[in-house]
């Protein structure tokens, strides 16, 4: 299989390195709006480089992986589908709901598969939690807790174009709440705070947030988000039921320190970021895409899944701004 990859930033470079090592991948061709960066990445990894993104589509590809900037996602997804190329795209599908719906409308009815990058679905811990919920091992769920706590904020220039904390960061938690529980979110109540850099305020964003979600069966889910978790990258998920409970992300590298006497500290070191925490999940996700591209499996996370997570993020943002609970149906289009 000959794969194309559009976007040679940090995650694109990591994906290209992973893809070239898979059995069944004969070649990888990378491209970027910065042709010099693409050439440097190709030389570093020992893969091919196209002279530009447009030229990538003429490189005799069997499938495309999109890791470019968000504003390029819609056009690349639609162009790939129109060309008959199965496409994997990092989240989000587009920068907003309108753009996401436009992509969904464009590709509707096409047999060409699209997979959106929600790597937590491929993490062994989240998969085990989903199995525990599905099997009935936990009984009925009463509480779900999810956290995404970044160790430090992104660059100031990134924030105004990020979509905000809920759309950029929390969307992974919203997707995984849906996926693990098998339920839909019906309402959201969100609050936010700014305790750090002023550039979050200037962008109309927050650096820390707390969310209460109500699922369609009455289960309550809380989501905690921050850009300032100095102890390290902390992503956890708890599913608590009438019979038992499980936790994802509590391991030797969790950035937590118990102050109870006699408790042995976790050995660490803490995960510095998402790439280190989810490296095996990213590889599993791309391996799944090869099966999708080869017609051996359906897409495990389509554009519609991205839209549902985006709706929840939109409800959270509206709730934060208006100071009230928001039903997800209020933001549906």
Backbone bond lengths (Angstrom), bond angles and torsions (degrees), N, CA, C in turn:
res aa  C-N    CA-C-N  psi(-1)  N-CA   C-N-CA  omega(-1)  CA-C   N-CA-C  phi
1 X - - - 1.460 - - 1.530 109.17 -
2 X 1.323 116.08 133.39 1.462 121.74 179.21 1.528 108.07 -104.23
3 X 1.332 116.04 116.67 1.459 121.47 -172.60 1.518 111.15 -109.41
4 X 1.322 115.41 140.93 1.450 121.30 171.90 1.514 109.85 -104.83
5 X 1.327 116.64 149.88 1.456 121.84 177.42 1.521 108.70 -135.84
6 X 1.326 116.18 121.99 1.460 122.34 -178.86 1.519 110.15 -105.28
7 X 1.331 116.48 111.72 1.454 121.30 179.75 1.510 111.79 112.20
8 X 1.343 116.40 106.47 1.471 119.79 -174.06 1.523 112.26 -111.33
9 X 1.333 116.29 40.72 1.454 120.18 170.36 1.515 110.38 -75.93
10 X 1.325 116.15 -159.25 1.470 119.72 -174.51 1.522 112.38 -60.00
11 X 1.331 116.75 -51.59 1.463 118.56 -176.11 1.522 110.86 -73.52
12 X 1.333 117.53 -33.34 1.464 120.17 177.35 1.507 112.00 -63.94
13 X 1.325 116.47 -42.25 1.461 120.66 178.57 1.523 110.64 -64.19
14 X 1.334 116.31 -41.79 1.468 120.03 178.24 1.526 110.81 -63.53
15 X 1.329 117.08 -41.56 1.465 120.32 179.21 1.529 111.42 -65.71
16 X 1.316 116.68 -41.05 1.473 119.84 179.30 1.523 110.95 -61.60
17 X 1.326 116.31 -40.21 1.468 119.99 179.23 1.526 110.57 -65.88
18 X 1.325 116.70 -39.43 1.459 120.17 177.96 1.526 111.18 -66.50
19 X 1.317 116.58 -46.41 1.468 121.47 -175.98 1.525 112.19 -61.33
20 X 1.318 116.69 -40.59 1.469 118.73 -175.94 1.528 112.42 -66.85
21 X 1.343 116.46 -17.59 1.458 120.04 -179.34 1.514 114.67 -91.21
22 X 1.327 117.88 -3.45 1.458 120.92 -178.42 1.525 111.47 -79.91
23 X 1.329 115.18 139.15 1.462 119.63 169.70 1.525 108.23 -62.68
24 X 1.302 116.61 140.64 1.450 120.44 -179.91 1.509 113.72 92.89
25 X 1.339 117.72 -10.68 1.461 121.34 175.27 1.521 107.93 -98.15
26 X 1.322 115.66 111.38 1.462 119.82 -177.53 1.518 112.46 -82.87
27 X 1.346 116.80 -31.14 1.463 120.06 -179.21 1.518 110.46 -162.03
28 X 1.323 115.07 155.05 1.459 123.09 176.69 1.517 107.79 -127.12
29 X 1.338 115.66 131.96 1.459 121.60 178.83 1.521 107.62 -119.39
30 X 1.331 117.19 123.51 1.458 120.96 -177.93 1.517 110.61 -108.73
31 X 1.332 115.38 154.46 1.464 121.27 176.95 1.518 108.45 -151.55
32 X 1.332 115.13 158.94 1.449 121.06 -178.71 1.523 107.94 -156.71
33 X 1.339 116.27 156.52 1.467 118.32 174.06 1.526 110.15 -63.65
34 X 1.326 115.82 -24.94 1.464 122.05 172.57 1.529 107.49 -96.44
35 X 1.344 115.61 95.56 1.471 120.24 -174.96 1.520 112.42 -61.61
36 X 1.329 116.60 -32.45 1.464 119.89 179.63 1.526 110.40 -65.75
37 X 1.324 115.93 -41.47 1.469 119.52 178.48 1.522 110.52 -65.10
38 X 1.323 117.33 -39.96 1.464 120.22 178.64 1.517 111.18 -62.82
39 X 1.322 116.47 -43.25 1.469 120.40 179.02 1.523 110.72 -63.33
40 X 1.328 116.76 -41.20 1.460 120.17 179.63 1.528 111.09 -64.91
41 X 1.324 116.45 -41.47 1.464 120.39 177.78 1.521 111.11 -63.50
42 X 1.337 116.01 -43.91 1.462 120.37 179.57 1.528 111.08 -61.01
43 X 1.330 116.67 -42.94 1.463 120.57 -179.92 1.527 110.84 -65.53
44 X 1.319 116.19 -39.94 1.455 120.88 -179.58 1.525 111.76 -64.74
45 X 1.330 116.54 -40.97 1.464 120.86 -174.25 1.518 113.99 -93.96
46 X 1.331 116.62 -12.06 1.460 119.13 -177.20 1.516 112.59 74.14
47 X 1.351 116.20 37.94 1.460 121.18 176.63 1.524 108.57 -119.66
48 X 1.324 116.28 -179.91 1.458 120.49 179.84 1.525 110.96 -89.21
49 X 1.339 115.42 159.59 1.462 120.69 175.54 1.515 109.28 -130.20
50 X 1.326 116.43 135.80 1.458 121.60 171.47 1.520 108.01 -91.19
51 X 1.310 116.76 156.76 1.467 120.36 -176.00 1.525 112.82 -72.67
52 X 1.321 117.88 -15.61 1.454 121.62 178.33 1.515 110.33 -170.27
53 X 1.334 116.26 173.47 1.462 120.81 -179.29 1.525 111.07 -62.95
54 X 1.338 117.54 -43.49 1.469 120.58 -179.93 1.514 111.08 -61.86
55 X 1.327 115.86 -40.51 1.463 120.62 -178.99 1.528 111.71 -66.40
56 X 1.327 116.35 -23.47 1.463 120.32 179.53 1.526 110.80 -59.91
57 X 1.336 116.16 -34.91 1.460 119.83 -177.34 1.530 112.33 -72.65
58 X 1.305 117.02 -12.53 1.461 120.30 176.90 1.509 113.08 -102.28
59 X 1.345 115.86 15.89 1.468 120.02 -174.21 1.521 113.18 -95.86
60 X 1.330 117.74 15.71 1.468 120.23 177.33 1.511 113.63 68.11
61 X 1.327 116.53 45.08 1.465 121.66 -174.84 1.525 112.05 -82.59
62 X 1.337 113.69 156.21 1.465 121.16 171.58 1.524 111.55 -103.02
63 X 1.330 117.54 -21.47 1.462 122.46 179.77 1.524 108.15 -164.37
64 X 1.335 115.46 163.38 1.461 120.69 -176.92 1.521 110.46 -129.94
65 X 1.332 115.86 139.47 1.461 123.82 173.36 1.525 107.43 -113.88
66 X 1.347 116.04 126.32 1.461 121.16 -176.42 1.524 109.86 -109.16
67 X 1.332 115.56 116.13 1.466 121.90 176.54 1.527 109.35 -129.84
68 X 1.316 116.34 25.33 1.460 122.50 -179.99 1.527 110.04 -78.15
69 X 1.330 116.30 -179.38 1.462 121.42 177.54 1.523 110.22 -61.86
70 X 1.330 116.11 152.61 1.466 121.51 -174.56 1.517 113.06 -54.33
71 X 1.330 117.75 -40.70 1.464 119.03 -175.77 1.519 112.92 -66.56
72 X 1.324 117.19 -14.39 1.466 121.04 177.75 1.519 112.67 -91.01
73 X 1.333 118.01 -13.77 1.465 121.37 -174.55 1.526 113.99 -58.25
74 X 1.333 119.34 -50.96 1.472 118.31 -175.36 1.520 113.30 -57.31
75 X 1.323 117.00 -48.52 1.461 120.41 -177.74 1.521 111.47 -63.36
76 X 1.323 116.98 -41.05 1.462 120.15 -178.21 1.526 111.70 -68.57
77 X 1.323 117.00 -40.16 1.467 119.52 177.52 1.526 110.18 -61.96
78 X 1.326 116.38 -49.69 1.465 120.28 -176.80 1.529 111.07 -65.86
79 X 1.306 117.07 -39.86 1.460 120.39 179.48 1.527 111.04 -64.73
80 X 1.330 116.41 -40.21 1.460 120.26 179.20 1.525 110.65 -65.53
81 X 1.319 116.92 -46.21 1.463 120.18 179.82 1.532 110.19 -62.04
82 X 1.331 117.14 -42.50 1.466 120.66 178.74 1.526 111.57 -61.88
83 X 1.342 115.56 -30.65 1.472 120.39 -179.94 1.525 111.95 -86.63
84 X 1.340 116.91 -0.16 1.463 120.21 179.96 1.513 113.83 78.77
85 X 1.349 117.11 20.43 1.461 120.76 -178.25 1.523 110.81 -100.89
86 X 1.327 119.11 118.86 1.459 119.99 171.11 1.523 109.15 -54.05
87 X 1.330 116.85 139.77 1.465 119.36 -173.30 1.520 111.28 -132.77
88 X 1.325 113.83 134.39 1.457 122.63 170.43 1.516 106.64 -107.45
89 X 1.347 117.56 129.60 1.457 120.77 179.86 1.514 110.05 -131.46
90 X 1.318 116.30 129.84 1.456 119.39 172.78 1.523 109.34 -60.37
91 X 1.318 116.66 149.32 1.465 119.38 178.05 1.528 108.54 -64.87
92 X 1.330 117.28 152.55 1.452 128.57 -3.75 1.529 111.41 -89.49
93 X 1.315 116.28 170.51 1.462 120.54 174.01 1.528 109.75 -63.18
94 X 1.323 115.67 -41.04 1.461 122.30 179.38 1.521 107.76 -152.38
95 X 1.317 116.45 174.91 1.459 120.92 -175.29 1.520 113.26 -76.32
96 X 1.326 117.64 -16.90 1.457 120.46 -177.58 1.527 110.19 -150.40
97 X 1.325 115.69 176.81 1.462 120.71 -177.76 1.521 111.00 -66.24
98 X 1.325 116.76 -41.32 1.467 120.09 179.69 1.518 111.21 -57.57
99 X 1.327 116.57 -46.53 1.464 120.55 179.33 1.509 112.45 -66.23
100 X 1.331 116.71 -37.19 1.466 120.77 178.63 1.523 110.61 -64.69
101 X 1.332 116.09 -44.79 1.464 119.96 178.66 1.526 111.49 -63.41
102 X 1.334 117.17 -35.89 1.464 120.10 178.77 1.524 111.07 -63.38
103 X 1.336 116.81 -40.15 1.466 120.40 177.77 1.521 110.21 -66.67
104 X 1.325 116.91 -45.11 1.468 120.61 -179.61 1.523 110.50 -60.67
105 X 1.315 116.76 -42.86 1.463 120.27 178.42 1.521 111.21 -62.99
106 X 1.338 116.05 -39.66 1.469 120.69 -176.98 1.522 111.97 -66.72
107 X 1.323 117.03 -39.65 1.462 120.25 -174.44 1.528 112.61 -93.53
108 X 1.332 117.14 -3.92 1.465 120.54 -178.36 1.525 110.81 -57.36
109 X 1.304 115.90 132.41 1.456 120.81 178.25 1.516 114.67 86.12
110 X 1.333 117.09 -9.54 1.467 119.13 178.56 1.523 110.03 -77.92
111 X 1.330 117.44 140.62 1.462 119.70 176.78 1.524 112.92 -79.04
112 X 1.338 117.26 -6.30 1.467 121.18 -177.59 1.526 108.81 -75.93
113 X 1.325 118.07 123.82 1.469 120.09 -175.13 1.527 112.85 -78.11
114 X 1.338 114.41 147.06 1.463 122.48 175.77 1.528 107.55 -126.48
115 X 1.319 116.10 131.04 1.465 121.57 177.46 1.523 108.18 -121.98
116 X 1.334 116.47 130.27 1.456 121.64 178.95 1.527 109.34 -103.25
117 X 1.319 115.59 142.30 1.455 121.60 -171.88 1.521 115.48 -78.57
118 X 1.322 116.38 90.18 1.464 122.25 169.92 1.522 106.78 -115.15
119 X 1.333 115.67 83.02 1.465 120.61 -168.30 1.520 113.46 -66.26
120 X 1.333 118.15 -21.10 1.464 118.59 -178.62 1.525 111.64 -63.36
121 X 1.323 117.63 -25.63 1.464 120.75 176.94 1.526 111.97 -63.07
122 X 1.340 116.64 -17.66 1.460 121.24 -176.86 1.521 112.47 -107.45
123 X 1.323 116.81 4.46 1.457 121.87 176.00 1.524 109.17 -79.06
124 X 1.333 116.31 135.56 1.467 120.60 -175.18 1.522 112.32 -59.57
125 X 1.325 117.43 -37.17 1.455 120.15 -179.68 1.520 112.75 -66.27
126 X 1.330 116.78 -46.29 1.461 119.98 178.59 1.522 111.28 -64.87
127 X 1.325 116.87 -36.13 1.457 119.46 177.36 1.524 111.10 -64.98
128 X 1.336 116.89 -38.89 1.464 120.39 178.23 1.527 110.81 -67.56
129 X 1.340 116.51 -37.45 1.470 119.64 177.72 1.521 110.44 -64.82
130 X 1.312 116.85 -42.11 1.464 120.20 178.76 1.534 110.61 -62.09
131 X 1.338 115.93 -41.90 1.460 119.67 179.13 1.530 110.78 -63.27
132 X 1.337 116.68 -38.01 1.468 120.28 179.77 1.525 111.04 -65.98
133 X 1.334 116.23 -38.33 1.458 120.16 177.89 1.522 110.40 -68.85
134 X 1.326 115.82 -48.69 1.465 121.20 -175.37 1.526 112.17 -63.30
135 X 1.324 116.81 -38.09 1.471 120.98 -177.08 1.523 112.84 -73.01
136 X 1.328 117.36 -16.16 1.453 120.25 -175.96 1.514 113.51 88.47
137 X 1.331 116.66 3.41 1.461 121.55 -178.81 1.530 112.42 -55.96
138 X 1.336 116.28 -34.71 1.462 120.21 -176.08 1.523 112.92 -88.10
139 X 1.333 117.37 -4.67 1.452 120.12 -171.05 1.521 108.92 76.61
140 X 1.338 116.89 -152.42 1.460 118.38 175.62 1.522 109.38 -86.81
141 X 1.314 115.76 140.48 1.460 120.07 -178.89 1.524 110.62 -75.68
142 X 1.322 115.05 139.13 1.460 119.40 171.74 1.524 111.24 -113.73
143 X 1.352 116.52 -30.15 1.464 120.07 -176.28 1.522 110.47 -144.26
144 X 1.306 115.07 137.36 1.457 122.48 171.67 1.529 107.13 -125.23
145 X 1.327 116.42 136.45 1.466 120.76 177.81 1.518 109.20 -127.39
146 X 1.315 116.75 130.63 1.461 121.55 178.61 1.522 109.10 -130.66
147 X 1.322 116.58 143.22 1.462 121.04 178.36 1.518 110.52 -136.47
148 X 1.315 115.74 141.02 1.462 122.39 165.59 1.518 106.35 -132.95
149 X 1.309 115.89 107.48 1.457 122.54 -174.37 1.528 108.50 -121.09
150 X 1.318 115.65 102.51 1.467 121.14 179.99 1.521 110.17 -77.22
151 X 1.330 117.77 143.81 1.467 119.58 -178.49 1.524 114.15 -72.55
152 X 1.323 117.41 -26.05 1.462 120.50 179.59 1.523 109.00 -155.27
153 X 1.318 116.99 156.75 1.462 119.91 -175.87 1.514 112.35 -73.76
154 X 1.333 117.18 159.61 1.455 121.17 174.34 1.529 109.86 -72.38
155 X 1.327 118.14 171.90 1.464 119.84 176.47 1.523 111.71 -59.32
156 X 1.321 116.42 149.21 1.463 121.46 -177.91 1.519 111.80 -56.94
157 X 1.333 117.44 -36.68 1.466 120.99 -177.32 1.523 111.84 -67.94
158 X 1.333 117.72 -21.52 1.456 122.00 -177.89 1.530 112.17 -76.46
159 X 1.314 116.04 -35.62 1.464 121.22 -168.47 1.527 114.15 -60.81
160 X 1.350 119.88 -46.47 1.480 118.15 -177.65 1.526 114.14 -62.17
161 X 1.327 116.95 -20.56 1.470 121.15 -177.96 1.528 112.27 -107.04
162 X 1.328 117.12 5.27 1.469 120.97 -173.81 1.517 113.23 -80.48
163 X 1.335 116.75 -20.55 1.455 120.43 -173.05 1.514 113.14 92.73
164 X 1.338 116.56 -8.38 1.454 120.66 179.58 1.517 112.82 97.79
165 X 1.320 115.60 166.05 1.462 121.60 -172.90 1.518 112.93 -59.28
166 X 1.329 118.31 -39.04 1.461 120.26 -177.72 1.524 111.76 -71.43
167 X 1.330 117.21 -42.83 1.471 120.77 -176.59 1.527 112.00 -78.14
168 X 1.325 116.75 -33.32 1.461 120.91 -175.67 1.524 112.44 -86.48
169 X 1.305 116.29 -40.87 1.464 121.68 -172.63 1.529 112.08 -109.70
170 X 1.335 116.31 -53.07 1.457 120.49 -175.41 1.509 114.73 -65.75
171 X 1.334 116.83 -19.49 1.462 119.83 -176.57 1.533 111.46 -59.19
172 X 1.332 117.35 -31.28 1.470 120.04 176.73 1.529 110.72 -65.58
173 X 1.327 116.66 -40.80 1.461 120.07 178.34 1.527 110.71 -67.22
174 X 1.328 116.49 -40.35 1.460 119.59 -179.70 1.530 110.68 -64.01
175 X 1.324 116.48 -40.19 1.467 119.20 178.19 1.524 110.64 -65.36
176 X 1.328 116.32 -43.57 1.462 117.90 -174.05 1.527 111.43 -73.68
177 X 1.321 118.46 -28.33 1.464 120.28 172.64 1.523 109.48 -61.04
178 X 1.330 116.92 -46.22 1.463 120.72 177.86 1.524 110.89 -61.35
179 X 1.333 116.24 -45.06 1.457 120.96 -171.80 1.527 111.93 -70.84
180 X 1.322 117.30 -44.91 1.466 120.22 -178.46 1.524 111.08 -68.77
181 X 1.333 117.19 -43.74 1.462 119.79 -175.36 1.520 113.25 -82.49
182 X 1.340 116.73 -24.21 1.458 119.84 -174.81 1.518 112.63 72.73
183 X 1.331 117.02 15.63 1.455 122.07 -178.31 1.529 110.50 -114.88
184 X 1.330 115.80 164.56 1.455 121.27 176.13 1.532 110.06 -103.54
185 X 1.317 115.69 150.65 1.459 122.07 177.29 1.523 108.59 -86.65
186 X 1.330 116.74 130.19 1.465 119.61 -179.29 1.522 112.79 -106.35
187 X 1.347 118.03 -24.37 1.458 118.82 178.18 1.517 111.02 -152.10
188 X 1.338 114.82 157.69 1.457 121.13 -179.14 1.518 109.93 -139.69
189 X 1.329 114.97 139.60 1.464 121.01 172.03 1.519 106.59 -129.39
190 X 1.334 116.18 118.02 1.463 120.79 -172.20 1.514 111.24 -128.53
191 X 1.315 115.08 141.57 1.459 121.67 172.34 1.520 107.96 -128.97
192 X 1.334 115.50 153.54 1.452 119.91 -179.12 1.509 111.48 -136.34
193 X 1.325 115.63 162.84 1.459 121.38 -179.88 1.525 109.66 -141.96
194 X 1.302 114.82 154.75 1.465 121.61 174.44 1.521 108.42 -125.32
195 X 1.336 115.25 105.05 1.461 120.89 179.87 1.521 111.14 -114.76
196 X 1.342 116.40 -6.90 1.455 120.31 -173.97 1.517 112.96 -111.49
197 X 1.327 116.10 -132.43 1.455 122.21 -173.43 1.528 112.35 -64.60
198 X 1.322 114.44 146.52 1.455 121.24 -178.39 1.524 112.37 -67.71
199 X 1.324 117.85 -22.45 1.472 118.91 -175.66 1.525 112.63 -65.14
200 X 1.322 118.60 -22.11 1.463 119.72 173.45 1.528 110.49 -66.71
201 X 1.321 116.36 -44.52 1.464 120.91 178.06 1.517 110.36 -61.73
202 X 1.315 116.77 -44.91 1.465 121.72 -178.12 1.526 111.76 -62.22
203 X 1.345 116.85 -28.89 1.463 121.26 178.80 1.528 112.28 -88.61
204 X 1.345 117.16 0.64 1.461 120.12 -177.39 1.510 112.97 74.80
205 X 1.314 117.03 21.04 1.464 122.80 -175.31 1.527 109.49 -111.73
206 X 1.333 115.66 176.49 1.468 122.64 174.14 1.518 108.63 -125.36
207 X 1.329 116.46 156.95 1.463 119.15 178.85 1.525 112.70 -100.46
208 X 1.335 116.66 -10.40 1.463 121.67 179.53 1.523 108.44 -145.31
209 X 1.325 116.62 142.33 1.460 119.25 -179.28 1.517 110.83 -149.69
210 X 1.325 114.57 153.96 1.461 122.75 172.88 1.523 108.03 -129.95
211 X 1.331 115.72 134.31 1.463 121.83 -174.21 1.521 109.51 -128.77
212 X 1.320 115.88 137.31 1.462 121.80 170.34 1.523 108.01 -114.69
213 X 1.317 116.30 118.47 1.458 122.64 178.84 1.531 109.32 -108.13
214 X 1.322 115.94 141.43 1.465 121.06 171.65 1.521 108.01 -110.57
215 X 1.330 116.73 125.06 1.454 121.41 -179.65 1.525 110.16 -87.96
216 X 1.320 115.78 167.43 1.463 119.77 -172.21 1.519 114.10 -70.12
217 X 1.334 117.77 -9.13 1.471 120.09 175.37 1.520 111.68 -106.87
218 X 1.341 116.57 8.36 1.450 120.89 179.23 1.513 115.32 94.65
219 X 1.323 118.53 -8.20 1.458 121.18 176.92 1.529 109.60 -61.70
220 X 1.327 116.57 140.19 1.452 122.16 176.64 1.525 109.84 -100.24
221 X 1.326 116.07 136.21 1.463 121.92 178.71 1.516 109.16 -128.38
222 X 1.322 116.80 132.65 1.454 120.93 175.22 1.525 109.00 -110.91
223 X 1.315 115.83 143.67 1.456 122.08 177.86 1.522 108.10 -129.35
224 X 1.334 116.30 126.09 1.465 122.19 177.82 1.521 109.02 -112.86
225 X 1.326 116.13 133.24 1.461 122.17 -176.66 1.522 110.06 -134.35
226 X 1.312 117.07 141.08 1.459 120.02 171.70 1.516 110.42 -157.26
227 X 1.325 115.40 156.61 1.466 123.06 173.78 1.523 111.42 -99.77
228 X 1.342 118.68 2.92 1.461 121.12 -168.64 1.519 113.57 -131.71
229 X 1.307 119.06 47.87 1.461 120.92 178.34 1.529 108.97 -93.95
230 X 1.326 115.53 86.11 1.464 120.69 -173.03 1.515 115.40 -59.69
231 X 1.329 117.84 -19.97 1.465 120.37 -179.95 1.524 112.50 -71.27
232 X 1.336 117.43 -20.36 1.459 120.80 -179.47 1.517 111.61 138.64
233 X 1.322 115.83 177.98 1.462 121.95 -178.89 1.525 108.76 -74.04
234 X 1.323 116.39 120.84 1.461 121.25 -173.68 1.524 109.70 -128.97
235 X 1.322 116.22 105.91 1.462 122.20 176.45 1.517 107.17 -122.83
236 X 1.343 115.16 115.88 1.459 120.28 -179.15 1.525 109.97 -134.89
237 X 1.320 114.29 163.94 1.464 121.14 -179.89 1.518 107.61 -149.86
238 X 1.326 116.87 129.12 1.458 121.72 177.84 1.519 109.38 -121.05
239 X 1.307 116.33 133.18 1.457 123.07 173.60 1.521 106.94 -118.81
240 X 1.326 116.68 113.77 1.461 122.44 -173.33 1.518 109.21 -115.93
241 X 1.334 115.68 124.08 1.456 119.88 -175.18 1.508 113.84 -123.64
242 X 1.322 115.18 -178.69 1.460 121.50 -177.91 1.526 112.57 -69.82
243 X 1.349 116.63 -18.65 1.466 120.18 179.66 1.514 112.66 -110.49
244 X 1.321 117.78 -38.23 1.459 120.50 -174.00 1.522 109.40 -159.83
245 X 1.321 115.96 178.35 1.451 120.79 178.77 1.513 110.83 -146.82
246 X 1.333 116.19 155.21 1.462 121.51 178.23 1.523 108.65 -134.51
247 X 1.320 115.34 157.80 1.463 121.31 177.22 1.524 109.03 -132.33
248 X 1.310 116.50 138.95 1.463 124.47 175.06 1.524 107.84 -107.60
249 X 1.331 116.74 138.01 1.458 120.01 173.78 1.507 115.44 91.57
250 X 1.320 117.61 5.06 1.462 120.62 175.36 1.529 107.23 -97.97
251 X 1.318 115.39 95.43 1.464 120.08 -177.02 1.523 109.64 -139.28
252 X 1.326 116.46 -170.64 1.461 120.78 -175.19 1.525 113.81 -62.92
253 X 1.343 116.58 -17.35 1.470 119.42 -177.90 1.533 112.37 -108.31
254 X 1.322 117.02 10.19 1.464 119.80 176.37 1.528 109.42 -65.03
255 X 1.322 118.19 134.47 1.473 120.41 -177.13 1.534 112.09 -83.86
256 X 1.315 115.46 59.48 1.454 121.81 -179.74 1.524 109.26 -125.35
257 X 1.311 116.12 144.05 1.464 121.48 179.34 1.513 108.78 -129.52
258 X 1.327 115.97 111.77 1.457 119.96 179.00 1.528 110.23 -73.42
259 X 1.327 116.21 136.18 1.462 120.60 176.68 1.531 111.29 -102.22
260 X 1.341 116.39 9.88 1.456 119.71 175.82 1.533 109.61 -73.77
261 X 1.320 117.17 137.46 1.472 119.32 -179.35 1.517 111.45 -63.82
262 X 1.329 115.59 138.22 1.453 121.29 175.60 1.509 115.32 82.93
263 X 1.335 118.65 0.55 1.458 121.20 179.96 1.524 109.01 -88.72
264 X 1.321 116.25 127.65 1.461 121.26 -179.24 1.528 110.50 -71.67
265 X 1.306 118.24 127.88 1.471 120.06 179.60 1.527 111.20 -63.87
266 X 1.315 116.29 149.02 1.455 120.49 174.14 1.527 108.90 -66.40
267 X 1.326 118.05 139.59 1.467 120.15 -172.33 1.527 114.58 -68.71
268 X 1.361 117.48 -31.10 1.459 118.90 -179.56 1.519 112.17 67.98
269 X 1.343 118.14 -165.55 1.460 126.58 0.67 1.521 111.56 -75.23
270 X 1.322 116.48 161.54 1.459 120.70 179.20 1.522 110.88 -65.61
271 X 1.327 116.15 152.30 1.456 119.94 174.58 1.527 109.24 -63.92
272 X 1.349 117.97 130.58 1.466 119.21 179.77 1.519 113.72 -77.98
273 X 1.347 117.65 -19.97 1.455 119.50 -177.63 1.513 111.88 -172.98
274 X 1.338 114.81 -176.64 1.469 120.43 -173.04 1.525 112.93 -69.13
275 X 1.327 118.14 -32.34 1.458 119.12 -178.46 1.518 111.57 -64.36
276 X 1.320 116.19 -40.88 1.458 120.43 -179.85 1.533 110.91 -71.09
277 X 1.336 115.99 -41.67 1.466 119.88 -178.21 1.530 111.78 -65.65
278 X 1.334 116.42 -39.32 1.460 119.74 -171.49 1.532 113.65 -112.25
279 X 1.303 117.99 20.65 1.469 119.56 -178.15 1.530 112.61 -55.47
280 X 1.345 119.62 -48.62 1.474 118.49 178.44 1.529 112.45 -62.82
281 X 1.334 117.06 -34.79 1.461 120.47 -179.85 1.523 111.10 -67.61
282 X 1.327 116.88 -39.30 1.463 119.98 177.37 1.531 110.64 -61.86
283 X 1.331 116.41 -41.99 1.459 119.65 178.88 1.526 110.91 -64.42
284 X 1.328 117.17 -42.83 1.463 120.99 179.33 1.523 111.17 -64.59
285 X 1.315 115.96 -37.16 1.466 121.21 179.30 1.529 110.97 -63.87
286 X 1.330 116.29 -43.91 1.469 119.99 179.45 1.530 111.15 -69.85
287 X 1.323 117.10 -35.45 1.463 119.86 175.80 1.529 110.12 -62.67
288 X 1.336 115.98 -38.80 1.466 119.61 176.86 1.518 110.85 -64.20
289 X 1.342 116.83 -37.19 1.460 119.55 178.90 1.523 111.69 -64.08
290 X 1.309 118.20 -35.51 1.464 119.89 177.09 1.524 110.61 -61.06
291 X 1.329 116.61 -38.54 1.466 119.73 176.27 1.525 110.86 -66.34
292 X 1.328 115.71 -39.91 1.469 120.10 177.25 1.519 110.09 -61.99
293 X 1.335 116.17 -47.95 1.464 121.21 -177.37 1.524 111.92 -63.71
294 X 1.336 115.82 -32.40 1.460 120.42 -179.67 1.521 112.71 -83.74
295 X 1.323 117.40 -2.53 1.459 120.95 179.72 1.505 114.16 81.24
296 X 1.341 116.92 15.01 1.467 120.14 -177.95 1.529 112.86 -89.94
297 X 1.350 116.59 -13.41 1.463 119.83 -177.17 1.520 109.35 -154.93
298 X 1.334 117.58 152.40 1.465 120.23 174.68 1.524 110.52 -76.00
299 X 1.310 116.92 162.97 1.459 120.42 177.71 1.523 110.31 -63.25
300 X 1.327 117.78 129.51 1.462 120.57 -179.31 1.523 113.94 -82.74
301 X 1.335 117.29 -9.44 1.471 121.37 -179.90 1.521 107.81 -156.88
302 X 1.319 115.95 99.58 1.455 120.18 -175.37 1.516 113.30 -93.00
303 X 1.319 115.41 -179.13 1.461 121.31 179.61 1.527 111.50 -61.91
304 X 1.322 116.99 -31.02 1.465 120.15 179.08 1.527 111.06 -66.21
305 X 1.344 117.36 -33.84 1.464 120.21 176.11 1.521 110.47 -65.34
306 X 1.328 115.87 -41.09 1.459 119.76 177.43 1.520 110.84 -62.56
307 X 1.323 116.60 -37.88 1.458 120.71 178.99 1.527 111.05 -64.13
308 X 1.332 117.59 -43.28 1.462 120.47 -179.82 1.530 111.09 -62.36
309 X 1.327 117.10 -42.72 1.464 119.99 177.67 1.518 110.58 -64.35
310 X 1.341 116.35 -36.87 1.460 121.44 179.04 1.526 110.98 -66.36
311 X 1.326 117.05 -38.70 1.465 120.17 177.28 1.535 110.49 -59.55
312 X 1.329 116.28 -42.41 1.468 119.92 179.28 1.521 110.13 -64.33
313 X 1.331 116.95 -43.43 1.464 120.74 177.54 1.522 111.20 -60.73
314 X 1.334 115.91 -40.25 1.464 120.35 179.38 1.530 110.51 -65.02
315 X 1.320 116.48 -41.14 1.465 120.09 177.41 1.522 110.89 -63.10
316 X 1.328 117.16 -38.50 1.465 121.11 177.96 1.529 111.14 -63.63
317 X 1.313 116.59 -44.52 1.466 120.30 -179.12 1.524 110.80 -64.16
318 X 1.324 116.95 -42.65 1.460 120.41 177.69 1.526 110.64 -64.10
319 X 1.327 116.98 -40.70 1.453 121.66 178.20 1.519 111.05 -61.82
320 X 1.324 116.16 -44.95 1.465 119.34 179.64 1.524 111.92 -61.57
321 X 1.307 115.63 -42.63 1.469 119.74 -176.62 1.527 112.24 -71.70
322 X 1.326 116.70 -34.88 1.465 120.05 -175.41 1.520 113.30 -100.41
323 X 1.320 117.29 -7.13 1.456 120.78 176.19 1.510 114.51 65.87
324 X 1.342 116.59 40.44 1.469 120.39 -178.34 1.523 109.64 -150.81
325 X 1.347 116.80 159.32 1.471 118.52 171.46 1.524 109.84 -65.98
326 X 1.323 115.78 142.89 1.465 121.55 -179.55 1.525 109.40 -125.31
327 X 1.305 116.38 126.15 1.465 119.54 174.20 1.520 108.95 -76.98
328 X 1.322 116.54 138.16 1.466 120.86 -176.44 1.517 110.56 -59.98
329 X 1.317 118.66 -30.40 1.457 120.64 -179.73 1.527 111.88 -63.24
330 X 1.335 117.58 -20.71 1.460 121.18 178.09 1.524 112.47 -65.79
331 X 1.331 117.51 -27.87 1.462 120.55 -176.09 1.519 112.56 -104.57
332 X 1.332 116.86 -2.23 1.468 119.36 178.24 1.523 110.73 -69.48
333 X 1.322 115.07 148.82 1.471 120.39 178.98 1.518 110.11 -129.11
